[in-house]
């Protein structure tokens, strides 16, 4: 993926997150939103074109794993 393509993809994602705002986003915020919307797409991008994004994959996978036990605590037997 070319830098211009990645830039356009990030602009589109920014517009979806905050369509009427002029807020700027950090790379982590944009990646996190991409992860939430399309994990497979983000994984493919990190593996194929932007291997430096793989650091975010590790972070997001750990956060997802941490959420699962917390979510299951509330559904335990009473």
C-alpha positions in Angstrom: 0.0 0.0 0.0 1.3 3.4 -0.9 1.5 6.2 1.7 -1.0 8.2 -0.2 -3.5 5.2 -0.1 -2.9 4.8 3.6 -3.4 8.6 4.1 -6.7 8.5 2.2 -7.9 5.5 4.2 -7.1 7.3 7.5 -8.9 10.4 6.3 -12.0 8.4 5.5 -11.9 6.7 8.9 -11.5 10.1 10.6 -14.6 11.3 8.7 -16.6 8.3 9.9 -15.5 8.8 13.5 -16.2 12.6 13.6 -18.0 13.7 10.4 -18.6 17.3 11.5 -15.5 17.9 13.6 -12.1 19.2 12.9 -10.5 17.2 15.6 -7.2 15.5 14.9 -6.6 11.9 15.9 -3.5 10.1 17.0 -2.4 7.1 15.0 -3.3 4.9 17.9 -6.9 6.3 18.0 -7.3 5.7 14.3 -5.9 2.2 14.5 -8.1 1.4 17.5 -11.2 2.5 15.6 -10.1 0.6 12.5 -9.6 -2.5 14.8 -13.1 -2.1 16.2 -14.7 -1.8 12.8 -12.7 -4.4 10.9 -10.3 -6.6 12.8 -9.6 -8.8 9.8 -8.9 -5.8 7.6 -6.6 -4.3 10.2 -4.7 -7.6 10.6 -4.3 -7.9 6.9 -3.0 -4.4 6.6 -0.5 -4.9 9.5 0.7 -8.2 8.1 0.9 -7.2 4.4 1.6 -3.5 4.0 2.3 -1.8 7.3 4.2 -4.2 9.5 4.9 -1.3 11.9 1.2 -1.4 12.9 1.7 -4.9 14.3 2.6 -3.3 17.7 -1.0 -2.1 17.8 -2.3 -5.6 17.0 -0.5 -6.9 20.2 -2.0 -4.1 22.3 -5.5 -4.5 21.0 -5.5 -8.3 21.3 -4.4 -8.0 24.9 -7.1 -5.5 25.6 -9.7 -7.7 24.0 -8.5 -10.7 26.1 -8.7 -8.6 29.3 -12.3 -7.6 28.5 -13.5 -11.2 28.1 -12.9 -12.3 31.7 -14.4 -9.0 33.0 -17.5 -9.5 30.8 -17.9 -13.1 32.0 -17.7 -12.2 35.7 -21.2 -10.7 35.5 -22.7 -13.8 34.0 -21.5 -16.2 36.6 -23.8 -18.5 38.7 -25.5 -16.8 41.7 
